[in-house]
């Protein structure tokens, strides 16, 4: 039995060229990034421009008060690097404080769950260190869209409608920002300018311009904007210090302080890598969920090609069972400061691979790498009603999202390449801050109120984030950057794409278009932290043979719509033809690629 052949037809062409290319989850961000390339900027300038536009184009999925993770390779560098834009838990965010507030989980919405915002600082650090253009040039598109608005996506309008009652009853500043004067939700296609955020962006540019008048270097000018950004956030810390409604159904005050904001700086880390089928896969460390993809690839490498094919029953089963083992290790061992080396060791990978059987496991099975005892989180299968009606960045069994994330990839003619996954600070995460026009993210909800957890709530520690972009290299040179929104599904959806490309010979667009699947047999990273043993969600285009084959092996299969899972996008460098390429997802009808 051989790997399923790729389809002849794709929903859109794979963009190819020699100048530069971008792909993202919204066409406006892709256009902004490509415009910067056309003005002579590099991939890093372009990614920053697109990233700031994503705050406005997909406000239900990310915002300036959120966070990001990136992985990139500069043309003159020796290897991949990680862009770290995940802020830590505030100094006053202790388990004791949350327990005293009557909580046994960190809420999924409300300022008490806010980590230090990291996205904007990370974008500015990237621009300072690896970009070439001035801040005013890179922010042109974002400033325009903040003033003029971007037509609301249907998904954004649906998110607003879902939380309209919460906004009307408890978050009046969000109601003012996102509802019509009569209190009804805005509709798809509505233009919603953000004059408050437009003014914030102008103040950042002004700070850089003032520094220029003092004969500062380009790096100092961007650092002046970073300092101005921290000053802007003082409005958020003061506003959220007032008690307000949370997803727990109770009112709490945030504990984020100006000192927390001042102490944080985005930065860089080494990537974690493994080899697979002649390629090197690079991810962020175990403070993200990224190493689960590396574990899964290492476990799968020993199998015949047919068992790596998501479009065949045995392959789908093998992939799902492998993912379940990697995800159990994530929930038992990952957290800020965790070292993934033992999880990726040859002997441990072989031990885990032996657990993949002929039938679906219904157990939660973390391992003990290097003798480490796994944390056992509560395994709750029943979701309580969200008192605040809030949306978390997760995926329902039908494939529909309850909020989500964004992604952008850029490659340029000089060989720079980057993938970034921004998230957090979506409009339903916490009340809109007056004078800023955005809200803060709630990433602290990924931390446990249990000292034994590797991702326990500890002041100054980063929440274990789901954000998980990927870089692929061949012979030490980068050949692809990719990623997707999707919370706990991000690496699950990237795995079939990589298998189809690196094993099945698909192009990126063919692999993105191809039907996919994921398991729900994991502990949800977001409130209310539930799990569904043996659960699998598949797109119906995988066909009855795969669905019946999974059910025969004991999986609890939910059949979702044919175009419902994943929002992958990617860019790359074809080293054989010396061309660049880009591909984007048709699902959601907003992702787009551009280039020449």
N, C-alpha and C positions, 0 to 999 in steps of 0.2 A: 504494500500500500504506500502511495506517495503523497506528498504534501498537495493540498488542493491548489489548483492552478489559479493565478490571479485573474480577476475579471478583465475583459477587454474594454468595457465602458467604465468611465469614472464620471462622477457628478460634476467635476470641473477639471480643467487641465492642470497638470503639475507645471507650475511656472518655472521656466528655465532662462538663463541668461549669463552674463559675465560681469555685470555692473554691481548689482546688489539686490537683495530681496528681503521681504518681511512677511510674516504671517501672524495673525492674532485672532482672538475670539470676537473682535468687532472691526468692521471695515474702516471705521474712522481712525482707529488706532493704527491699523496697517497703513492707511493713507498718510497719516502724520509721520510715521516712521520712514516710509518711502520718500516723502517730501524732503526729509532731512538728508537722506542719502543723495538725493538729486542736488542738494545745495552744497555737497562736498563733505558732509559729516560722515562719521564712520558708524559702524554697527552699534556702538555704545551710545553715541549721541542719539541715534535713531530710536534705540530701545527706550531711552529716557523720555523722548518726545511722545512715543506711543504709550508709554506707561502712564504719563500724566493725563493723556486723553482717555485712557480706560477708566480713570476715576469718574469721568463725566459721562462716558458712553454706556457704562455698565454699573451704575451706582448701587444696584441691588446685589452686586457681586463683589465689589471692592470699593475702597475709598481712601482718601488721604490719611485717615486715622487708622489705617490697617497696617499690614506687614507684607513682606515678600521674601522669596528665596530665589536666587539666580545661580546659574552655572555657566561659565563662559571660558573661552580660550582666546587670548589676544594673539595677533599674528606673530608677534615677536617673543612670545612666551614659550617656556619649556613644557608646560602642562596646563591642565584645566584648573580653574579656581572657582570657589563658591562665593557668591555675593550674599552676605548675611544681613538680612533686614528684618529679623525677628526680635522685637523688644522683649524684655524680661517682665516678670511679675513685679508689681510695685513693692517697695520696702515694707509697707504696712499690710501687705496681702499675706497674712499668716493663716494657717489652718485654724488656730485658736480663734481668730477674729471671725472667720466664716462660720465656725461652729456656734460662736456666741450670737451670730445673726440668725441662728436656727436653720442653717443649711447643711445638708449632707452631700450635695454636689454643687460645684460652681455653676451659677445660672448661665443659660445660653444667651441671654440678652439682658442688657443693663450695664451701667458703668462699673459696677463692682467686679465684673469679669474683664475689665480692660487691662491689657498689657501696655507697656510703653509703645506708642506708635513707632514703627520702624521703616515703613515703606518710603516716605518722602526722603528721609535722611539717607537711606540706601541708594535711591536714585541719584541724589546729589553727590554722594561719595563716588559712585560709578562715573558720573559725568566729570567730576574733578580729576580723577585718577586715570581714566581711560578714554574720555571723550576729547574733542578738539574744539567744539563751538562754545560760544557764550551762552549763559543761562537764558538771556532774553530771546535768543534765536530758537533754542530748544523748546521753550515754553510758548512759542507763538500760537501753535494750534490749540493748546489747552486753554490759553487765555481767550482766544476767539470763542471756543465752544462754551466756556464758562459764562461769557457775556451773552451769547446768542442762543445757547441751548443746543441739545442734540435730540432729535425725535425719540421719544420713549420706545424702547423695544416692547413687544407684547409681554415678554417675561417680566420686565420691570414693572409694567402696569399691573400685571397679575400679583406681583409681590406687594405692591402698594395696596391693592384692594384687600389682600389677605390681612394686612396689619392696620387697615384704616380705622377699625374700632379702637385698637390700642392707641393709635395716634390721637384720635378724638378725645378719648377718655382719660389718657394718662400722659401722653407726650405731646403737649400742645405745640412745641417748637417744630416737631416733625410734621404735625398736621399743617402748620403754616407753610412748611417747605414743600410738602408732597401732596397735599389735598387741595381741591378747589375751594374757593371761598364758601361754597354751600356745604362743605364737609364731605363731598363725594371724592372718590379716587380719580386720579387723572387717567386718561385713556392712552392706549398705544398710539404713537404718532404725535402726541402732544409735545410741544417744545417747553422745556422747563429750564430757563436760564438760572444760573447760580451766581447772582451778583456778589454775594458775600465771599464766596470762594474766589471769584474773579479778583476781588480786592486783595485777598490773601496772596494770590499769585503775583499781583502787581507789586505788593510790598516786598516780596522775595526778590523780584527783579530790581526794585529800587535799592534794596540793600546791597546787591551786587554792583549796581551802577554807582552808588555812593563810594563804595570801596575802590572802584575804578578811578574815581576822581581824586582819590588819595594815592594814586599810583601803585595800587596793590597788584600782585600777580594774578593770573587767571585763577589759580588754585585758591588764593586768598579771597578773591571775589566770590567764588562759590561757597567758601567757608563762611563768608559774611551772610549769605543767604541761608545757610544751615543754622546759624545763630539766630537769625530772624525767625526761622521756622519754630525753633524752641520757644521763642517769645510768644508767638501766635498760640501755641498750645496751652499757655497759662489760662486762656479763656475757657478751655475745655476742663482743666482740672478744677477751676473754681465753680463752673456750672454743674458738673457732675457730682460735686461734693454735697449737693442737696439731695435728700432721699427721693427716689423715683421708682416707678414700677419695673420689676424684673420678670423674667420668664417663670420664676418660682411662684408668681402671683403675690409677692410681697414687695415692700418698698425698702430700698437700701441706698446708702450713700457710697459713692466710689471712694477708693483710697489712693488713687493715683495722685502724685504730687509734682510740683514744679521741680523738686530735687530729683525725682525719678527721671523726668524728662531730660534734665541737664546732664545726668550721669551717663546717658546712653549714647553710644556712637555705633553706627553701622560699620561693617568692615568685611574682611575677607577670611576665608579658611581654605585649607587644602581639601580637595575632593577625595571621596572614597571610591576606589575603582575595583572592578573585576574584569577578567577577560572572558569573552564568549564568542565562539565561532569566528575567530580571527579579528575580533573587534574588542575595544576597551570601552566599558560603560562607566561613566562618571556621575556620581551623585553627591549630595550633601550628606553629612554624618547623621548619627542616630538621635540628634535633637530634632530631626525630621523623620518621616516614615520612609525616606529614600532607600535605605539599605534593604528593605523588603524586596525591592526589584532585583537587587544584586543577589540576594539569597535565592530568590526564585530562579533566576537565570543559571546560577551555579548548580542548583538541584536538577534543573531540566537538561543541562548540557549533555548528560550521559545517555539520554533517551534517543531512540530512533526518531527520524524526522516526523513520521506520521503521528507520534505521540506529542509532538509540539504544535500540532495543527488545531487551532480553535474550531475549525469547520468540520472536524470529525469527532464522533462521540467519544472515542478513547482519548483523543487529544484534549478535548474540552474537559473531560474528567481529570486527566493528569494535571492540567494547568490549574484547575480549581483546587484540587487537593494540595498541590504545592503552595499555592497562594495562602491557603488556610494555615499551613504550618508556618510560613513566614510571618503572617499577620499575628498569629499567636505569640511568636517571639517578639514582635513589635510591642504588643500589649504587656508582655511579661518583662521586657528588658530595656526598651528604648526610653531615652530621656536625656535632658541636658547633662553633658559630661559622660554619657555612656560611650564605651569604645566598641565599635562593631567588629573588631578584628576576630574575636573568638567566634562570633556568629558566622563568619565567612571562612573559617579554617576548613581545610580539606576533610579532616576527620569528622568534624561536626556536620558539614554538608552531607557527607555520606551517611551519617547516622540519621539525619532528618529524611533523606531521600528514601531510606528503607521503610519509613512509615507510610509512604504512599501506597495504598492498597487498591484492590479491585472494586471496592465499594466505598461510598461516601462515609467519611467519619462524622459522627454527630457530637464528638467531644472537643473540648478546647484543649489543645495539646502543645503548650510551650515546651521548649527544651531547656537544658541546663548547660549552656556553653561555658567551657572552662570550669565547670562545677558551680556556676552561679545559680542560685535559687530564684526561680521566676516569681514575680509578684502576681498574685491571683486577684484580678479585679472582680467586683460583683458581676455576675452573669444574669442580667435582667432581660427578660424577653418581652415585657409589656411596656409599651410607651404610655406615660401619663399624658393627659391633655395639656398642651402648652397654655398656661394660664394667660400669657401675654399674646398668644397667637403669633409668636415670632417664628422667623425662618432661620434655620441653621444651614451651613454649607454642606449639606448631605444630599443623598439621592434616595428617593422613595423606591419601593419595590417595583413600581411601574416604570421606573426610569426617570420620572419627573423629578425636578430638583426643588428643594425647599430653601433656595438661596444657593450660592455657589461661589465661584472663584473666576479668575481670568488668566489669560496666558498670552505671551508675546515672544516671538523668535525673530532674530535679525542676523543676516550675514552680509558681509561687504566684499568689495573687489580686492581688498588687501588681505583677506583671510581671517578677519575678526569674526567671531560668531558667539551668539549668546541666546540663552533661554531663560526667561523669568516668569515666575508664577506669583502675581500679586493677589492679595485677598484681604479679608477683614475690613471692618469699617463700612460694611454694606448698610444701606439705609435703615434696615430693620434691626440693627444690632444694639443701638442705644440712642437716646434722644439727640436730635440735631442740636449742635452747639450754636447759640445765637452769635452772630458776628463772624462765624467761620463758614457756615453753610454745609458742614459735614459732621459726622458722628465718629466716635471712637470704636475700635474693634473689640471683640470679646474672646480673644484667643486663650485667656486664662481658663476658660471652660474645659480645655484639654488637659488640665492638671487635676490630680486626685486629692481629695481631703483625707489622705492616708499617708503617714510618714514612711510606710514600707514601700510605696510605689516609686519606681525609678523616675516617674514623671509627677511626683508629688508637688503640691503647691509649696514652693520655697521662695521667699523674697529674693529677687535678683536672679532667679533661674528662668531660663526660657521655657515656655510651654513646648511640649513635643508637637510640632506642627505637622499638618498633612501636606503642606506645600512641597512639591517634589518634581522640579524640572530635571531634565536629563541631557547629558552630552555624550555623544558617541565618537570614538576615535578609531582610526585604523593606521597601523604602523606609526603610532605616536602623533599623527596629525588629525585634527578634528574633521569629521565628515558629516555630522548631523547634530542639531539641537532640536529638542521637542518637549512637549508637555501638554497638560490638559487640566482644566478645572475638574472638580468631582469629589472633594473631601477624601474619604477613605478609599475611593475608587481610582484615584489618580494613577498610582502605579499599577493597579489592576488593569486599567485600560491601555497603559503604555506597553505592558507585557505582550499582549497579542499583536500589537503593531510591530514591535521589535522582532518577534518570532516570525511574523509574515515577511518582514523585510530581510532579516539576516539569515533565515533558514529557507523561507519559501520563495525568495527572489522577487517579491512585490516591490513596486515603487512606493514612495511615501503616500501618494494620493490613493493608490489602490489599497494600501493597508489601512488608511484612515477611513475610507469608504466601507471597507469590509465589515460585516456584522460582528459584534463583540459580546462580551459577557463579563460578569463579576460575581463574587461571592458576598453574601451578607453574614457569613459565619465569622464575625469579628466583633470586637467591642467598639462600638461607635465612639469616635473621637470627640463627639459633640453631645451636649445635653440633649436627652437624658441618659446617654451612655448605655444603650441597649445592645443586645446581640441576637442573632437568629441562627441557631445551629443548623447546619446543612443547607442553608438557603443559597440559591443561585438565581440570578436574574440574567436572562438571555434576550437578545433581540430576535424577533420572530424570523428574520431572514436567515438565521442559522439553520432553520429547517426542522422538520419533524424527526428526522433521523437523530439529530443531536439532542433535541428535547427528550425524545423517548429513550435514547441511550443514557442520558443523565438520570432520568427518573428510574430506569431499570437498575441503576447503580446506587439508588437510595437518596439522591439529591431532591430537595424540595425546590422545584423549579417554578419561577414566575416568568411568564412569557410577556415581554414588553414590546412596545411598538418597534417597527423595523428600523427606525432611525431615531432612537431615543437614548442611547448610551454613549457617553463620551463627547468631548469637544476638542479633540486632538488637533494640534497644528505643529508644523515643523519646517525647518529650513536646513539646507545642507550644501556641501561642496563635493562635487564629483571629481575626485582626484585623477581619474582616468581621462576624462574629457576636459578638465579644467573649466567646468561650468558650475554655476550656482543654481539652486532650485528652491522652491517653496511650495508648500501644500497646506490646505486648510479644510476644516470640517464643515460639511453641509448641515449637520444636525444643529438645531437651534436657529438656523437661517440668519446668522450674524457673522460667523467667522469668515475671514477672507485672506487670501495671499496676493501679493503683488511683487513685481520685480521686472528687471530687464537685463 
